[in-house]
Amino acid sequence: MRRLSTKQTRWPMLLIGTLLLSGCGFLFGDKGVFRDPSEDYKQAPEVPELRVPTGMDSDALGEIYVIPKVQESLVPAGEFEVPRPAPLVTGSGAEVVRIQRLGDEQWVLVELAPGQVWPQVRAFLSAAGMQVTSVDARAGIIDTNWLQLEGRPMASRFRFRMEQGVQRGTSELHVLQMNQAGDGQTWPSVSDDLGQEADMLQAVAQFLADSADSSPVSMVAEQGIRASGKISLQESNEGYTYIRLELPYDRAWASLGRALEKSAFDINDRDRSTGIYYTTFVGPDEVGDEGFMDWLWDSEDAHPMSGQGFTVAMESIQPDVVAIRLEPADADALFDKREEQSMLALIKGNIN
């Protein structure tokens, strides 16, 4: 057999390559065999909303992927400069699950959306062999049957109540305990046995911590329990920015105090009757958290607000809703809109 020379094989290969290149439109173009469908949604037509006949239940037709309203579109007036990017959750620690307490009240804070925590609570009850008498995923409530706990003179039952946390994408789990001494139907406002409540919270918190990395999602709970968070930055009619926080006053006051300490503020004094914290912003160098503060400011030089005094005022604007405002203690101090919003955003991210 006669062997073809390199020159004789080069031209057929070039011809094949040319044909393949010219055929890319056939293979990968808009009408090709392997067309890219990623832009097809732009051509999707709008269809009228599905209407349910009068008298029929329409709850099952709710939006699965609800687009929340943008609440924090605050932009300072005047010339605009692109700010440094801020972290999604300011100052959040590495702990995914932790128990928080305020007086006799206690709850489990989970750094996951309610739709992810709900299936894990159901799994905990199943693993513990606790029978469930009623479940309302949309309200985030699970009631157990009566249990005869070891060493207890009477049976108990528990109510697990889940709600959206303060920050977006977090959940709070509350446990209420009832003794069989009463009518067994009306839940008390406070647990009959706070010790049993604490033990149950500790047990479920440990279970959630062990299984948080592999949690499925409940779409029913996700739709029923809002995931937008209870805190936002808003603009007042007078032009100043404030934090709107949906918490009872006592808890909001305590949460604000902890958030100020985490946000590089020294609390010099406080007046709970008027809702005012008197603070000094110490800056990133004093709190030893330069790596995090680099997100907001340049840590090579002292922050321009370091050492400046501020009053942080909190007032009730609705039942279980407060407004938090930040002002310089010195009325003549320079404090523009951008600095006001940056520092409020820092405090906001540390409130839980």
C-alpha positions as CSV (number, residue, x, y, z in Angstrom):
1,M,0.0,0.0,0.0
2,R,1.3,3.4,-1.0
3,R,1.7,5.7,2.0
4,L,0.3,9.3,1.7
5,S,2.7,12.1,2.3
6,T,2.2,14.9,4.9
7,K,1.4,17.3,2.2
8,Q,-1.2,15.0,0.7
9,T,-3.0,14.6,4.1
10,R,-2.9,18.2,5.1
11,W,-5.4,19.5,2.6
12,P,-8.2,17.0,3.5
13,M,-7.8,17.8,7.2
14,L,-8.0,21.6,6.5
15,L,-11.1,20.9,4.4
16,I,-12.8,19.0,7.2
17,G,-11.9,21.7,9.8
18,T,-13.4,24.3,7.5
19,L,-16.6,22.3,7.2
20,L,-16.8,21.9,11.0
21,L,-16.3,25.6,11.6
22,S,-18.9,26.5,9.0
23,G,-21.3,24.0,10.6
24,C,-21.1,25.4,14.1
25,G,-24.3,27.4,13.4
26,F,-26.0,24.1,12.7
27,L,-24.8,22.5,15.9
28,F,-24.7,25.4,18.4
29,G,-26.6,28.3,16.9
30,D,-30.0,29.6,17.8
31,K,-31.6,26.9,15.7
32,G,-28.8,24.3,16.2
33,V,-29.0,20.9,17.6
34,F,-27.3,21.9,20.9
35,R,-28.8,25.4,21.2
36,D,-28.4,27.3,24.4
37,P,-31.9,27.6,26.1
38,S,-30.7,29.9,29.0
39,E,-32.3,33.0,27.5
40,D,-35.6,31.4,26.7
41,Y,-37.3,32.9,29.7
42,K,-37.1,36.3,28.0
43,Q,-39.5,35.1,25.4
44,A,-42.0,33.6,27.9
45,P,-45.5,35.2,27.4
46,E,-47.4,36.6,30.3
47,V,-50.6,34.7,31.1
48,P,-53.5,35.9,33.2
49,E,-53.6,34.9,36.9
50,L,-55.5,31.7,37.6
51,R,-58.8,32.4,39.1
52,V,-60.6,30.1,41.5
53,P,-64.4,29.9,41.4
54,T,-66.2,31.6,44.2
55,G,-66.5,29.4,47.2
56,M,-63.5,27.2,46.4
57,D,-60.3,27.1,48.4
58,S,-57.4,28.9,46.8
59,D,-54.7,28.4,49.5
60,A,-52.9,25.7,47.4
61,L,-52.3,28.2,44.6
62,G,-50.0,30.5,46.6
63,E,-46.7,31.6,45.2
64,I,-44.0,29.1,45.8
65,Y,-41.1,31.5,45.1
66,V,-42.3,34.8,46.5
67,I,-40.2,37.8,45.5
68,P,-39.8,39.9,48.6
69,K,-40.1,43.7,48.5
70,V,-36.7,45.5,48.6
71,Q,-36.8,47.6,51.8
72,E,-33.2,48.8,51.9
73,S,-32.8,50.8,48.8
74,L,-31.5,53.8,50.7
75,V,-29.1,56.0,48.6
76,P,-27.6,59.2,50.0
77,A,-28.3,62.4,48.1
78,G,-25.6,64.1,46.1
79,E,-22.6,62.6,44.3
80,F,-22.5,58.8,44.7
81,E,-19.4,56.7,45.3
82,V,-19.5,52.9,45.2
83,P,-19.0,51.8,48.9
84,R,-16.9,48.8,50.1
85,P,-19.0,45.6,50.0
86,A,-20.4,44.7,53.4
87,P,-20.8,41.0,54.6
88,L,-24.3,39.5,54.3
89,V,-24.6,38.9,58.0
90,T,-22.5,41.3,59.9
91,G,-20.6,39.8,62.9
92,S,-22.3,36.4,62.7
93,G,-20.3,33.7,64.4
94,A,-19.5,30.2,63.2
95,E,-22.1,28.7,65.5
96,V,-25.2,27.5,63.5
97,V,-27.3,26.6,66.6
98,R,-27.3,28.3,70.0
99,I,-29.7,28.8,72.9
100,Q,-30.5,32.4,73.9
101,R,-32.1,33.6,77.1
102,L,-33.7,36.8,78.3
103,G,-35.1,36.5,81.9
104,D,-37.2,33.4,82.1
105,E,-37.7,33.3,78.3
106,Q,-35.4,31.0,76.3
107,W,-35.3,29.8,72.7
108,V,-33.1,28.2,70.1
109,L,-31.6,30.4,67.4
110,V,-30.7,28.5,64.2
111,E,-28.7,30.1,61.3
112,L,-31.0,28.4,58.8
113,A,-34.3,29.3,57.1
114,P,-37.5,28.0,58.7
115,G,-38.1,25.7,55.8
116,Q,-34.8,23.9,56.6
117,V,-35.3,23.7,60.4
118,W,-38.9,22.4,60.3
119,P,-38.1,18.9,58.9
120,Q,-35.3,18.5,61.5
121,V,-37.7,19.2,64.3
122,R,-40.1,16.6,62.9
123,A,-37.1,14.2,62.7
124,F,-36.2,14.9,66.3
125,L,-39.6,14.1,67.6
126,S,-39.6,10.9,65.5
127,A,-36.2,9.8,66.8
128,A,-37.2,10.6,70.4
129,G,-40.4,8.5,70.0
130,M,-42.7,11.4,70.9
131,Q,-46.1,11.1,69.3
132,V,-47.6,14.2,67.6
133,T,-51.2,15.2,68.1
134,S,-51.4,18.2,65.8
135,V,-49.2,19.9,63.2
136,D,-49.6,23.2,61.5
137,A,-46.7,23.8,59.2
138,R,-48.0,27.2,58.0
139,A,-48.2,28.5,61.6
140,G,-45.0,26.7,62.6
141,I,-46.6,24.8,65.5
142,I,-46.3,21.1,66.6
143,D,-48.1,19.7,69.6
144,T,-47.0,16.4,71.2
145,N,-49.1,13.8,73.1
146,W,-48.8,13.3,76.8
147,L,-45.5,11.9,78.0
148,Q,-44.7,10.2,81.3
149,L,-41.1,11.4,82.0
150,E,-38.9,9.5,84.3
151,G,-38.9,10.9,87.8
152,R,-41.9,13.2,87.2
153,P,-45.1,12.8,89.2
154,M,-47.4,13.8,86.3
155,A,-47.4,13.5,82.6
156,S,-46.3,16.4,80.3
157,R,-46.8,17.5,76.8
158,F,-44.9,20.0,74.7
159,R,-45.6,22.6,72.0
160,F,-42.8,23.4,69.5
161,R,-43.3,26.8,67.9
162,M,-41.0,28.0,65.1
163,E,-40.9,31.5,63.8
164,Q,-38.7,33.6,61.5
165,G,-35.6,35.0,63.3
166,V,-34.6,38.6,63.4
167,Q,-32.1,38.3,60.5
168,R,-33.1,37.0,57.1
169,G,-32.5,33.2,56.8
170,T,-32.5,32.5,60.5
171,S,-35.1,30.7,62.7
172,E,-36.2,30.7,66.3
173,L,-37.6,27.6,68.0
174,H,-39.6,28.0,71.2
175,V,-40.8,25.2,73.5
176,L,-43.8,25.4,75.8
177,Q,-44.4,22.7,78.4
178,M,-47.8,21.8,80.1
179,N,-48.5,19.6,83.1
180,Q,-51.5,17.3,83.1
181,A,-52.8,18.9,86.3
182,G,-55.1,21.4,84.4
183,D,-57.7,20.7,81.8
184,G,-55.1,19.5,79.3
185,Q,-56.4,21.6,76.5
186,T,-55.5,25.3,77.2
187,W,-51.8,26.0,76.8
188,P,-50.3,28.2,79.5
189,S,-48.6,31.5,78.5
190,V,-45.5,30.3,80.4
191,S,-44.3,26.7,80.8
192,D,-45.6,25.0,84.0
193,D,-42.1,23.5,84.5
194,L,-39.3,25.7,83.3
195,G,-36.8,22.9,84.1
196,Q,-38.5,20.5,81.6
197,E,-38.7,23.3,79.0
198,A,-34.9,23.9,79.4
199,D,-34.1,20.2,79.1
200,M,-36.2,19.9,76.0
201,L,-34.6,22.9,74.4
202,Q,-31.2,21.6,75.1
203,A,-32.1,18.2,73.6
204,V,-33.6,19.6,70.4
205,A,-30.7,22.2,70.0
206,Q,-28.2,19.4,70.2
207,F,-30.1,17.4,67.6
208,L,-30.3,20.4,65.2
209,A,-26.6,21.1,65.6
210,D,-25.7,17.6,64.7
211,S,-28.0,17.5,61.6
212,A,-27.9,21.1,60.4
213,D,-25.5,20.3,57.5
214,S,-27.8,17.8,55.9
215,S,-31.2,19.4,56.4
216,P,-33.9,19.1,53.7
217,V,-36.4,21.8,53.0
218,S,-40.2,21.9,53.7
219,M,-41.9,24.1,51.1
220,V,-45.1,24.3,53.2
221,A,-43.3,25.7,56.2
222,E,-41.2,27.9,54.0
223,Q,-44.3,29.5,52.6
224,G,-46.2,29.7,55.9
225,I,-43.3,31.1,58.0
226,R,-42.0,34.3,56.4
227,A,-38.3,34.4,55.7
228,S,-37.8,38.1,55.2
229,G,-36.5,38.9,58.6
230,K,-37.8,41.2,61.3
231,I,-35.2,44.0,60.9
232,S,-34.6,46.5,58.1
233,L,-33.1,50.0,57.4
234,Q,-35.7,52.6,56.6
235,E,-35.9,56.2,55.8
236,S,-38.1,58.6,57.9
237,N,-40.2,61.4,56.5
238,E,-37.7,63.8,58.1
239,G,-34.9,62.4,56.1
240,Y,-32.9,60.4,58.7
241,T,-32.2,56.7,58.5
242,Y,-33.3,54.3,61.3
243,I,-33.5,50.6,62.1
244,R,-37.0,49.1,62.2
245,L,-37.0,46.1,64.5
246,E,-40.0,43.8,65.1
247,L,-39.4,42.7,68.7
248,P,-41.0,43.3,72.1
249,Y,-39.4,46.3,73.8
250,D,-37.6,44.4,76.6
251,R,-36.0,42.0,74.1
252,A,-35.2,44.7,71.6
253,W,-33.5,46.8,74.4
254,A,-31.3,43.8,75.5
255,S,-30.5,42.8,71.9
256,L,-29.5,46.4,71.0
257,G,-27.1,46.5,74.0
258,R,-25.4,43.3,72.9
259,A,-25.2,44.4,69.3
260,L,-23.6,47.7,70.2
261,E,-20.8,45.9,72.1
262,K,-20.2,43.6,69.1
263,S,-20.2,46.6,66.8
264,A,-17.1,48.3,68.4
265,F,-19.1,50.6,70.6
266,D,-18.3,51.2,74.3
267,I,-21.5,51.8,76.3
268,N,-20.8,54.6,78.7
269,D,-24.2,54.9,80.2
270,R,-27.8,53.8,79.5
271,D,-31.3,55.1,80.4
272,R,-33.9,52.4,79.8
273,S,-36.8,54.7,80.7
274,T,-36.0,57.0,77.8
275,G,-34.6,54.2,75.6
276,I,-31.1,55.8,75.1
277,Y,-27.6,54.2,75.1
278,Y,-24.7,56.7,75.5
279,T,-21.8,55.2,73.6
280,T,-18.4,55.8,72.1
281,F,-17.3,54.2,68.8
282,V,-13.9,52.8,69.5
283,G,-13.2,51.5,66.0
284,P,-11.7,48.3,64.7
285,D,-8.3,48.6,66.3
286,E,-9.7,48.5,69.8
287,V,-11.9,45.4,69.3
288,G,-9.2,43.4,67.6
289,D,-11.3,42.5,64.6
290,E,-9.4,44.2,61.8
291,G,-10.1,41.4,59.3
292,F,-13.8,41.9,59.5
293,M,-13.8,45.7,59.7
294,D,-11.8,45.7,56.4
295,W,-15.1,44.9,54.7
296,L,-16.4,48.4,55.7
297,W,-13.4,50.6,56.2
298,D,-9.7,50.8,55.5
299,S,-7.9,49.5,58.6
300,E,-4.5,51.0,57.6
301,D,-5.6,54.3,59.2
302,A,-7.8,55.0,62.2
303,H,-11.4,55.1,61.3
304,P,-12.6,58.8,61.1
305,M,-15.4,58.0,63.6
306,S,-13.1,56.4,66.2
307,G,-13.4,58.0,69.6
308,Q,-16.6,59.9,68.7
309,G,-19.5,59.8,71.0
310,F,-23.0,58.7,69.9
311,T,-26.4,58.4,71.4
312,V,-28.4,55.4,70.2
313,A,-32.1,56.0,70.9
314,M,-34.8,53.4,70.7
315,E,-38.6,54.1,70.8
316,S,-41.8,52.1,70.3
317,I,-43.6,53.0,67.1
318,Q,-46.1,50.1,67.0
319,P,-46.9,47.2,69.3
320,D,-43.8,45.0,69.4
321,V,-42.0,47.2,66.9
322,V,-39.3,49.7,67.7
323,A,-37.2,52.3,65.8
324,I,-33.5,52.7,66.5
325,R,-31.7,55.9,65.6
326,L,-28.0,56.9,65.8
327,E,-26.9,60.5,66.3
328,P,-23.5,62.1,67.2
329,A,-23.3,63.3,70.9
330,D,-21.7,66.5,69.6
331,A,-24.3,68.3,67.5
332,D,-21.4,70.1,65.6
333,A,-19.7,66.8,64.6
334,L,-19.5,66.0,60.9
335,F,-21.7,63.0,60.2
336,D,-23.0,62.6,56.7
337,K,-25.7,60.3,55.3
338,R,-23.3,57.6,54.1
339,E,-21.6,57.3,57.6
340,E,-25.0,57.2,59.3
341,Q,-26.2,54.3,57.1
342,S,-22.8,52.4,57.3
343,M,-22.8,52.5,61.1
344,L,-26.5,51.6,61.4
345,A,-25.9,48.7,59.0
346,L,-23.1,47.5,61.3
347,I,-25.4,47.6,64.3
348,K,-28.2,46.0,62.4
349,G,-26.2,43.0,61.4
350,N,-25.4,42.2,65.1
351,I,-29.0,42.3,66.4
352,N,-30.6,38.9,66.9
